[in-house]
Every structure is written in C-alpha cells, then in structure tokens.
Amino acid sequence: MPTFTPESRRRAALALVVGLVLAGVGAGAGAASPASAHDTVVSSSPEQGETVTEPIKAVSMTFSDDILTAASAVKLITVTDIDGGHHESGCVTVDGGDVTTDVSLGEAGEYTVTWRVVSSDGHTTSDSYTFDWQPSMPTATTTALLASPACGDTWAGSPQSATPSDTPTPSAAVEPGTLPQNALPEPTMTILNSSPVGQTDQSMLSVPLLIAVMIAIVAALAAVVVIIMRRLRRS
Ligand SMILES: [Cu+2]
C-alpha cells in the first residue's frame, strides 16, 4: 500500500477544496441566470420595423423553443395603432414555437405588436415591437376597439355592418370559425383593463429559491470538505 506524506495529503486536500469551490461557483452562476433559458423571438411576420404595403390577415412570431399551450398559460398578442385601438382578433394559436393571431389593420401608420406567452422554461415573458402599415392602395377602414377583445368577441375584423341582419355577409378578411354569427360592431367602446406592456419576467419570484439552493450547495460542499480534511488528518 502506497504511503502519503503529510505534504502530499495537504496538496490533495487543497486541490479538492479548490475544485469543489469552483464547481459550487459554477453551479451557482448557472442557477442565478435563468433568463438565459427564456425563449426569444427568432422571426416574425411582419418583421420588426418592416413597412407593410399589402393587406395582412395575421401577425405571427416564431420563438426559439416551444411555447406552453396549457389552458392556464397566458397566450396574448395585441396589435394596436397609434391611438391605442386594438386590431387583433383576441384569439391566439400556438403551434410549437409559432404563435399567431388574426388581425384587421385600419388606417396607415405605426402598429405595435405586444406579446405575452409562457416560455418553454415555464416563465412568462413578454415584449413588443412595431411595424409600419402603408397600404399601396386604399383599403376599407375597420373599427378598432379601445380594449383588447376576448377570443370570440366582436373585433376590428368583424363584419362592419351598421344594421342588424339575419344573414350577415362574412368579411373576406375574416377567418371562418373565429366569429360568432351575427357579430356586430360594439355600439360603445369600453376600456377594459388591458394588460400592461413591457418586459416582465416571473422568474423574479424564484430568486429566493435560487438563493436557498445556492446556500444549500455551498453548505454541502463545506461539509464534504470538513469531513475529508478530518479523514486526511487522522490517516
Ligand atoms: Cu425563464
């Protein structure tokens, strides 16, 4: 059986301590930066800053990973004009990393797309971007809503009929199945509590947990080091 000098034991212990500390720092740094796992928008239609000249029926984004589709997972896209009028249908479809809503744009100008979804890492994430709507030919104007419509509600793309009719003519811009029949423009516009815009990240909620995990890791490493040092001294 080989013999170890006290010097070689000290070196072995020191190397072990340094290795464990580095491993702990690495684990802590990894746990403390969950934002790096957020899904991000890798492409969109229209693109950010794009000038759109032909009518569009939808706004879509492709994320870097699958977006959560659970009923409890928020899936929101709003498309608003410079006056705050809403042009989205209120219905959002998710297919893997693709998130889409139907839209009916109104007057020319800048439009803001605001999205809020649950990233594949379970965090709610949101952001917004703009595009410019400059139709090459005159287009029918639609009535924007002052509040974000719920899916199935009347929206800017609903048939723009001023009088009730038993046989409403579906607008060519409306996807079938997204509207209740006899949908009419809202006679009045009421401002509901539209969702606030901006970067949010519910990962903030888990920061105390991360700190607790890091403390536990460091404590476990310290305990291991103490045990090993004792054994080295005894042997
Ligand atoms: Cu995240």
Residues whose N, C-alpha, C, O or C-beta is under 5 A from the ligand:
A	BS01	CU	P34 A35 A37 H38 D121 H123 S203
